[in-house]
Amino acid sequence: MIKKLKKLKNFIFILLLTIVSSTSLYAESNKTLFRGNGAEPDTLDPHLASGSWEGNVINDLFIGLYTKNEYGEPVNGSAINYKKSTDGIVYNFYLREDHFWSDGINVTAHDYVEGFRRVMNPNTASQYASLLYLIKNAKEVNTGKLSVNSLGVRAINDYELEIVLNYPAPYLIELLTHYTTYPVPRHILNKFGKEWIKPKNIETNGPYKLFNWRPHDNIHLKRNSFFYDNENVWFNEVIFYPIDDNEAALRKFRAGELDTNNGYPENKSQWLKKNMPKNIKHDNIRVISYLVFNSEKIPFNDKEIRKAVSLSIDRDVIVNKIRNFNETIAWSLVPKGIANYEFSNIIKEENLSQDERYNIAKDILSNKGYSKNNPLKFTLKYRSGGDQKKHMVAIQSMLSKANISVNLEASEPKVLYNYLRTGDFQVGDAGWIADFNDASNFLFLFETSSSGLNYGKYSNKIFDNLMSKAKNEIDISERAKILKQAEILLMNDMPLAPILFGISRHLVQEDIEGWIENPSSFHASRYLRRR
């Protein structure tokens, strides 16, 4: 009898231990956020990254002078206040003293100085460097004409940072939420050099720290207990999965393996609206999808050839038949909803029928020696994954009607953008999401000086001069008129074929709270929680 009681006690003890262990495992899993992220990042270095799929992770790891709230609006990050000169040129930012790197070392103004200098250093080869040319001497530093010490950024003391601009920039605070402006941990960078970004070395100043990165599998983040707003961070861990197949992502989402996913299959749109309406989310973001022409390579150094290709794309079919997401056909570069700017489609052929556009395109090509028996031939490189192949096949078919033969070549996003940056393409599939709410953030992509982002190496001195004039114009309405002149000139030259102004679409589980649709499509993990 005694032996039976002992066995019963042991059984109950093991059962309770199992229940406690299971509860603990469930609690740990419940506090982990699983996110589908669309593509494999090329880097998590904030000064080398250039893709939104990289930014999603980086914005969980790092924070700048300013960041964005759950509504996508700029709010204080490291900076708690600032003052600016009456001419809008000199800004002094006052930093919080309770901000630490994930090893407990204070984040200081010196870390920001190091960050800005590192971005502008030509040896860093930052793709986004030209985004910061508004800072005094930035362009000269980035092109090797001046030393990094000449950059208009300095630490007044540990907690006061001064930034001197070349011209007033009403969008500066929002620009300072971009990862290109993030600081670096000087003590780690100096110790490990280029290896500083590896999980075993890295220290971060955002809500999470990089724990592990298994390429093409997952990126695992863990809570940074030194983060100044740590008490309001709900998830202990975040795991990003680089799933570029929307069908596979939807299966994982329905199986409960993903809490969120960036994107869903176009062909499942109506089914999702009917069967999972509470799980689909849309952000009306400031974004354009377009084809970019390599203006340095024959035949696309000829703007008439570029025009013929652009006119042969039936945007109505892509936007309203294939995608059907209530997006907008694009006949210009700058989308609707941009502050202090009047939207307008510029290309006059917009109002023609597609058959009429085909006839114009064929006439142009005929005058250039191309015909049905001698079609214009080129390779179109595009982003694999998602629904891009469907779009590109449709464009290939459309162009064939105008005596254009297209060879399609798919690459994963980071490979494609490397082709674009290095000029290794004829025509490329590209997109741009606004970093800040200003027309210049779209138009600057085609300035001669924007080498890393001006993929097609378009160059027009008149366009460049108009952009320069706009930068130095204080009157907002006059500045808008100058920028509009620049956009009209650009679209007449047509170094790009605008296709659509899009939306971002997501899948979000019903038990996830804090996901608020916003025009920045900013959904940092720190704002999310499980119901």
ROBA-329396 format. One line per 5 residues: for each residue x, y, z of C-alpha. Coordinates in pm, 1 decimal, always signed. Each point is the difference from the previous one (the first is absolute). Layout:
BEGIN
X:Y:Z | ...
This chain:
BEGIN
+0.0:+0.0:+0.0 | +285.7:+235.8:+93.2 | +177.3:-78.2:-328.3 | -320.4:+76.7:-192.8 | -32.9:+336.4:+178.5
+363.1:+85.2:-82.3 | -56.4:-86.7:-366.2 | -314.9:+213.5:-0.6 | +188.7:+294.2:+154.9 | +280.5:-36.4:-254.8
-254.9:-10.6:-281.2 | -176.1:+313.2:+128.7 | +336.4:+176.5:+41.9 | +104.3:-86.1:-357.3 | -343.2:+105.6:-129.0
+20.7:+336.0:+178.6 | +356.6:+49.2:-125.8 | -117.1:-72.2:-353.5 | -289.9:+245.2:+32.9 | +226.8:+272.1:+141.0
+257.3:-62.4:-274.3 | -266.7:+4.8:-271.8 | -149.2:+319.1:+143.5 | +344.7:+159.2:+5.1 | +65.9:-101.7:-361.1
-340.5:+130.9:-103.9 | +62.7:+330.6:+179.8 | +336.9:+31.5:-171.4 | -154.7:-77.9:-341.1 | -286.5:+237.7:+72.3
+250.2:+282.0:+56.5 | +175.7:-69.4:-331.8 | -111.2:+185.4:-312.6 | +33.2:-190.3:-328.8 | +24.4:+228.1:-305.1
+11.0:-83.5:-371.4 | +233.4:+256.5:-157.0 | -9.3:-53.7:-376.6 | +368.9:-28.6:-88.3 | +342.5:-89.0:+134.6
+185.4:+313.4:+117.7 | +333.3:+75.9:-157.4 | +113.6:+172.2:+319.5 | -127.9:+125.2:+334.8 | +250.0:+284.0:+8.1
-216.6:+316.9:+4.0 | +257.7:+185.7:-209.0 | +18.6:-263.8:-273.3 | -361.1:-115.1:-25.9 | -231.4:+115.9:-277.7
-306.7:-229.6:+3.2 | -324.0:+25.5:+198.9 | +39.5:-366.0:+103.9 | +332.7:+98.7:+159.1 | -150.4:+311.1:+156.6
-270.4:-207.3:+171.5 | +265.3:-183.3:+201.5 | +234.3:+297.1:+44.5 | -281.6:+210.9:+147.7 | -42.7:-262.8:+271.6
+373.2:+5.3:+77.5 | +88.9:+368.8:-18.5 | -156.4:+336.8:+59.6 | +102.1:+348.8:-111.2 | -45.6:+354.3:+123.3
-362.7:-49.0:-97.7 | -212.9:-303.4:-67.9 | -361.5:-64.3:-96.4 | -295.6:-90.5:+215.0 | -261.7:-261.5:-80.9
-176.1:+254.3:-222.8 | +314.7:+52.1:-208.8 | +52.3:+351.5:+138.9 | +343.0:+136.1:+103.6 | +56.2:-6.1:+377.3
+299.1:+42.2:+229.7 | +266.6:-268.8:-6.8 | +339.7:+88.0:+145.1 | -91.3:+367.1:-27.1 | -233.8:+145.5:+260.5
+0.0:+351.9:-144.2 | +165.7:+225.5:-256.5 | +41.4:+362.9:-100.5 | +76.0:+143.1:-341.7 | +138.7:+326.5:-128.8
-236.9:+260.4:-144.3 | +122.3:-79.4:-353.0 | -71.5:-372.3:+48.8 | +362.7:-98.8:-63.5 | +141.2:-92.9:+342.8
-168.8:-260.7:+223.2 | +103.0:-88.2:+355.2 | -138.3:-326.7:+133.3 | -9.0:-81.6:+371.7 | +34.1:-370.4:+74.0
-150.7:-204.4:+280.5 | +250.5:-120.1:+259.5 | -187.2:-323.7:+72.5 | +80.7:-149.9:-340.4 | +246.9:-290.2:-6.2
+149.0:-250.1:-238.8 | -98.3:-359.7:+75.3 | +319.3:-44.8:+206.2 | -92.7:+289.0:+230.9 | +230.5:+261.7:-158.0
-162.4:+342.8:-46.5 | -111.4:+110.9:-346.5 | +158.4:+342.4:-52.5 | +19.5:+277.0:-256.1 | +343.3:-136.0:-92.5
-162.8:-324.5:-119.8 | -217.1:+206.2:-231.5 | +295.0:+196.3:-133.0 | +175.7:-329.5:-71.9 | -313.3:-130.8:-173.0
-45.0:+300.0:-229.2 | +369.4:+6.0:-88.3 | -4.0:-372.0:-70.5 | -295.2:+31.7:-240.6 | +166.1:+282.3:-191.1
+345.0:-160.1:-7.7 | +47.3:-116.4:-362.6 | +173.9:-314.5:+128.2 | -325.5:-109.6:+165.5 | -177.8:+0.3:-338.9
-338.7:+72.5:+155.4 | -273.9:-27.1:-262.6 | -206.0:+264.3:+177.9 | +278.1:+256.5:+47.0 | -154.4:+249.1:-243.5
-312.5:+9.6:+217.6 | +204.8:+207.1:+245.4 | +156.0:+245.0:-243.4 | -207.2:+271.9:+164.5 | +259.9:+1.6:+281.4
+280.9:+253.0:-37.2 | +296.9:-142.7:-195.5 | -168.3:-343.1:-25.4 | +32.2:-31.3:-376.6 | +362.0:+120.4:+6.6
+84.6:-252.8:+270.8 | -179.7:-282.8:-176.4 | +179.3:+70.3:-328.6 | +340.0:+15.2:+168.9 | +54.3:+373.9:-42.6
+1.1:+71.9:+374.5 | +88.2:-203.6:+309.3 | -275.7:-149.7:+215.3 | +90.8:+248.2:+272.8 | -138.0:+275.5:-224.9
-354.2:-138.2:+18.7 | -247.7:+244.0:+156.2 | -71.1:-221.2:+301.2 | +169.4:+36.9:+338.7 | -45.8:-88.4:+365.8
-26.4:+310.3:+219.4 | +23.4:-235.1:+299.5 | -106.4:-357.3:+76.0 | -369.4:+85.1:-26.3 | -21.3:+286.1:-248.9
+38.5:-54.6:-373.9 | +23.2:+276.1:-259.2 | -91.7:-52.3:-365.7 | +63.9:+276.4:-254.8 | -190.8:-15.4:-329.2
+66.5:+139.7:-345.0 | -356.8:+123.9:-28.4 | -325.2:-5.7:+202.4 | -166.3:-341.1:+0.5 | -355.5:-5.6:+137.3
+9.8:-379.9:-3.9 | +317.7:-37.9:+209.3 | -161.7:-148.5:+311.7 | -171.6:-273.1:-202.6 | +323.2:-64.0:-190.5
+174.0:-59.7:+334.5 | -224.0:-304.0:+55.3 | +173.3:-173.0:-292.8 | +255.4:-270.4:+81.7 | +271.8:+175.8:-199.0
+10.8:+259.9:+279.3 | +37.3:-253.6:+282.8 | +302.1:+9.0:+232.3 | +259.1:-275.6:+34.6 | +154.5:-137.2:+322.1
+347.1:+150.7:-36.9 | +152.9:-232.5:+258.9 | -120.8:-305.1:-195.0 | +80.1:+138.0:-345.3 | +352.8:+90.6:+106.8
+54.2:-345.2:+147.0 | -144.7:-220.7:-274.1 | -1.6:+216.3:-315.2 | -217.6:-151.0:-275.9 | -76.2:-296.5:+226.2
-186.9:+222.5:+247.8 | -337.9:-94.1:-147.1 | +34.2:-375.3:+71.4 | -224.8:-140.9:+277.0 | +296.0:-84.4:+224.0
+132.7:+356.8:-16.5 | -291.2:+235.0:-57.8 | -145.8:+241.2:+253.9 | -320.2:+185.7:-83.0 | -192.3:+294.0:+142.4
-354.4:-98.2:-100.6 | -260.1:-222.9:+166.2 | +167.3:-322.9:-114.0 | +345.5:-150.5:-41.7 | +114.3:-238.3:-274.7
+27.3:-347.5:+151.0 | +48.4:-215.0:-308.5 | -19.1:+19.5:-379.4 | -27.7:-317.7:-205.1 | +6.3:+115.0:-364.2
-309.7:-96.4:-200.8 | -154.2:-145.3:+316.3 | -66.9:+258.9:+269.0 | +126.4:+305.1:+188.9 | -49.1:-34.9:+375.2
-21.2:+307.8:+222.2 | -18.0:+16.0:+379.5 | -119.4:+278.4:+222.9 | +252.6:+273.2:+87.7 | -49.3:+58.2:+372.3
+201.9:+324.0:-21.1 | -243.9:+162.1:-244.7 | -139.9:+321.3:+149.5 | -361.9:-105.0:-67.8 | +49.2:-366.7:+86.1
-290.4:-2.6:+245.1 | -241.9:+58.3:-287.6 | +145.2:-273.0:-225.5 | -222.7:-307.5:+20.6 | +167.3:-273.1:-206.9
+319.4:-150.9:+143.7 | +114.4:-136.6:-335.5 | -63.1:+66.6:-367.7 | +78.8:-242.4:-280.5 | +2.4:+124.4:-360.5
-38.3:-252.7:-282.7 | +116.3:+95.7:-354.3 | -295.0:-151.6:-187.2 | -18.2:+139.5:-353.6 | -270.0:-245.9:-111.9
-336.1:+151.0:+97.1 | -180.7:-330.0:-49.1 | +235.7:-172.8:+244.0 | -31.9:+290.3:+241.7 | -380.1:-21.9:-9.2
+15.6:-372.5:+78.8 | +227.3:+65.4:+297.4 | -225.1:+283.5:+115.5 | -312.3:-216.7:-15.1 | +185.2:-273.5:+190.6
+78.1:+251.0:+275.9 | +373.4:-1.6:-66.9 | +8.1:+373.7:-78.9 | -154.8:+285.1:+195.6 | +49.4:+250.7:-282.4
+111.7:-10.2:-361.0 | +91.1:+271.5:-247.1 | -220.3:-79.0:-297.2 | -245.1:-261.3:-118.7 | -69.6:-159.2:-341.3
-189.9:+214.1:-247.7 | -205.3:-296.6:-115.0 | -119.8:-54.7:+357.8 | -114.7:+358.3:+49.9 | -372.6:-62.4:-48.8
+12.9:-325.2:+199.3 | +171.5:+178.3:+288.1 | -253.0:+284.0:-5.9 | -279.2:-257.5:+27.9 | +153.9:-253.1:+239.4
+261.5:+189.3:+203.8 | -103.4:+367.3:-10.7 | +133.3:+74.4:+350.1 | +347.6:-124.8:-92.4 | +71.1:+222.1:-300.0
+147.3:+347.0:+52.6 | +83.2:+270.6:-254.8 | +218.6:+308.3:+32.5 | -61.8:+283.6:-245.9 | +368.5:+76.1:-22.8
+193.0:+246.8:-215.0 | +152.6:-247.2:-243.7 | +58.8:-42.7:-371.9 | +75.1:-310.5:-206.5 | +183.5:+63.1:-324.4
+237.2:-131.2:-263.2 | +334.3:+178.2:-18.7 | +199.4:+29.2:-321.9 | +378.2:-12.2:-10.9 | +53.2:+337.1:-166.8
+369.1:-73.3:-57.2 | -60.5:-304.8:-218.3 | -122.0:-21.2:-359.1 | -288.2:+14.6:-89.1 | -126.5:+157.4:+323.2
+221.4:+304.1:-32.0 | -272.6:+106.6:-245.6 | -300.1:+152.9:+179.0 | -230.4:-83.9:-294.0 | +75.7:-370.7:+46.7
-70.5:+37.3:+371.2 | -329.9:+169.6:-83.0 | -101.1:-279.6:-239.5 | +54.1:-264.2:+269.3 | -189.7:+201.1:+260.7
-300.1:+61.8:-224.3 | -21.5:-371.7:-79.2 | -77.7:-91.9:+361.5 | -374.0:-35.9:+58.8 | -16.5:+135.9:+353.0
-375.2:-48.4:+26.3 | +37.5:-376.4:-37.3 | +274.1:-18.1:+263.9 | -169.9:+226.3:+253.8 | -368.4:-81.5:-44.9
-4.1:-350.6:-144.8 | +303.9:-183.7:+136.4 | +57.4:+170.3:+335.1 | -344.8:+145.1:+81.0 | +102.6:+161.1:+330.5
-155.1:+343.9:-60.7 | +339.8:+137.1:-97.9 | +64.3:+288.4:-239.7 | +142.6:-5.1:-352.4 | +320.2:+205.0:-15.3
+90.9:+237.7:-281.1 | +235.0:+207.0:+216.5 | +262.8:-53.8:+269.7 | -138.2:+182.6:+304.9 | -316.5:-160.9:+144.8
-308.4:+158.7:+150.7 | +0.6:+108.9:+362.2 | +341.8:+165.0:+2.0 | +11.6:+306.3:+224.4 | +18.8:+344.8:-160.2
-12.6:-141.5:-353.0 | -265.6:-14.2:-270.5 | -39.8:-347.0:-146.8 | -47.0:-37.1:-373.5 | +54.3:-266.8:-262.7
+236.7:+159.0:-248.6 | +23.9:-225.8:-304.2 | -246.3:+127.6:-261.9 | -63.9:-348.8:-143.9 | -170.7:-90.1:+327.8
-338.7:+96.0:-144.4 | +35.6:-216.3:-313.2 | -125.1:-355.1:-37.2 | +255.3:-275.5:+33.0 | -35.7:-81.7:-371.1
+89.3:+360.2:-81.1 | +305.0:-22.8:+225.0 | +106.1:-322.2:-174.4 | -21.1:+176.8:-336.0 | +218.3:+287.3:+123.8
+251.8:-247.6:+141.4 | +12.5:-198.3:-325.6 | +47.3:+317.6:-202.8 | +291.4:+104.6:+222.3 | +162.0:-339.8:-28.6
-59.7:-16.1:-373.7 | +184.9:+329.0:-42.1 | +286.1:-154.9:+195.4 | +16.9:-304.6:-227.5 | -196.9:-247.6:+212.5
-289.1:-208.7:-133.5 | -181.6:-328.5:+48.2 | +282.6:-177.7:-182.0 | +265.1:+202.9:+180.2 | -140.9:+66.5:+345.6
+164.9:+207.3:+273.5 | +161.1:-253.6:+232.2 | +111.9:+40.4:+359.8 | +15.8:-178.5:+336.1 | -223.8:+109.4:+283.5
+139.8:-88.0:+341.8 | -257.7:-24.1:+276.3 | -53.1:-94.3:+363.7 | -88.9:-363.7:+53.9 | -256.7:-94.8:+260.5
-341.0:+136.7:+78.3 | -207.0:+62.3:-312.6 | +269.5:+170.9:-205.6 | +35.4:-279.4:-253.7 | -367.6:+34.2:-92.0
+46.1:+374.8:-57.0 | +313.9:-45.2:-206.0 | -153.0:-271.0:-219.4 | -294.2:+233.0:-62.1 | +235.0:+284.2:-95.8
+194.3:-235.7:-227.4 | -324.1:-85.1:-181.1 | -105.9:+365.8:-22.4 | +331.2:+110.1:-149.6 | -11.2:-272.2:-264.0
-301.0:+179.8:-153.1 | +227.0:+297.7:-74.0 | +274.0:-210.8:-163.6 | +206.4:-24.5:+317.8 | +152.3:-333.3:+103.0
+80.4:-27.2:+372.0 | +213.0:-259.1:+174.8 | -96.5:-29.3:+367.4 | +265.2:-64.1:+264.5 | -103.3:-46.2:+364.1
+226.9:+53.2:+302.8 | -64.6:+22.7:+372.1 | -39.4:+365.7:+103.6 | +345.2:+54.4:+149.0 | +162.6:-140.3:-317.8
-222.6:+208.7:-227.4 | +76.1:+322.2:+186.0 | +368.8:-76.4:-23.1 | -42.1:-25.1:-378.7 | -181.4:+334.5:+1.3
+257.9:+175.4:+216.1 | +290.2:-123.7:-211.3 | -171.7:+72.1:-333.8 | -2.5:-367.1:-100.9 | -337.8:+11.8:-174.4
-186.5:+134.4:-302.0 | -343.3:+42.8:+156.4 | -70.1:-68.6:+366.1 | -299.3:-46.1:+224.9 | +15.6:+252.2:+285.7
-207.8:+163.8:+269.8 | +35.8:+283.6:+245.9 | -169.5:+66.7:+334.5 | +28.3:+357.0:+128.1 | +245.4:+50.9:+284.1
-170.8:+327.7:+85.1 | -307.0:+186.1:-121.5 | +148.1:+229.2:-265.0 | +10.5:-3.4:-380.6 | +378.9:+33.7:+6.0
+26.2:-348.7:+149.8 | -121.1:-142.0:-331.3 | +161.6:+246.5:-238.1 | +346.4:-25.8:+155.4 | +20.8:-358.1:-130.0
+80.4:+142.2:-343.1 | +251.8:+266.2:+97.3 | +344.1:-63.3:-147.3 | +146.2:+10.6:+351.1 | -228.9:-281.0:+123.7
+232.4:-258.6:-148.6 | -90.6:-299.7:+216.9 | -375.0:+50.5:-38.8 | -2.2:+151.5:-349.2 | +9.8:-350.6:-144.2
-22.2:+94.7:-367.5 | +267.3:+272.7:+32.6 | -240.1:+258.5:-141.1 | +163.8:+341.4:-19.6 | -148.2:+331.4:-107.4
+162.2:+327.6:+108.1 | -324.5:+194.8:-24.8 | -172.7:-253.1:+227.8 | +291.3:+14.2:+245.6 | -8.8:+380.3:+1.4
-373.7:+3.2:+68.6 | +49.0:-237.8:+292.6 | +278.7:+220.1:+133.9 | -216.8:+309.7:-39.2 | -286.5:-167.7:+188.9
+230.5:-89.3:+287.0 | +92.6:+362.3:+48.7 | -354.3:+135.5:-33.1 | -148.1:+95.3:+337.9 | -351.4:+79.0:-125.6
-192.7:-329.7:+8.0 | -234.1:+78.2:-290.9 | +285.6:+119.0:-222.9 | +200.9:-307.1:+94.2 | -292.4:-221.7:-105.8
-19.0:+172.5:-339.4 | +370.6:-59.7:-60.4 | -28.4:-365.6:+97.0 | -296.1:-37.3:-236.3 | +210.8:+144.7:-284.6
+265.2:-259.3:+82.5 | -253.8:-283.0:-4.2 | -144.0:+113.4:-336.9 | +350.0:+8.9:-149.4 | +77.9:-341.7:+144.7
-312.9:-162.2:-139.6 | +62.5:+151.3:-342.6 | +341.6:-166.8:+4.8 | -159.9:-317.2:+137.2 | +296.9:-174.2:+167.5
-266.5:-210.8:+171.0 | -332.7:-154.6:-92.7 | -232.4:+65.9:+296.4 | -253.1:-277.9:+43.6 | -199.9:+44.2:+318.8
-29.9:+175.6:+332.4 | -52.9:-290.5:+233.7 | -99.3:-105.3:+345.5 | +171.5:-233.9:+242.4 | -201.8:-302.0:+102.1
+47.0:-222.4:+301.5 | -138.8:-296.4:+186.2 | -43.3:+43.1:+375.8 | -136.4:-254.9:+245.4 | -311.2:+107.0:+190.8
+169.4:-31.7:+338.2 | +267.3:+257.7:-91.2 | -76.1:+346.2:+134.0 | +167.6:+330.8:-84.1 | +11.4:-43.4:-377.5
-127.7:+333.2:-131.9 | -22.9:+68.7:-371.7 | +204.5:+309.5:-87.1 | +151.3:+171.4:-309.4 | +355.0:-82.5:+112.2
-78.6:-373.4:+28.1 | +195.1:+14.2:+325.0 | -82.6:-294.6:+224.7 | +285.4:-36.6:+248.7 | -13.1:-307.2:+222.1
+25.2:+218.2:+313.1 | -356.3:+123.5:-59.3 | -154.8:-344.5:-40.7 | -135.8:-236.1:+264.1 | -198.7:-321.0:+18.8
-353.9:+22.2:+129.2
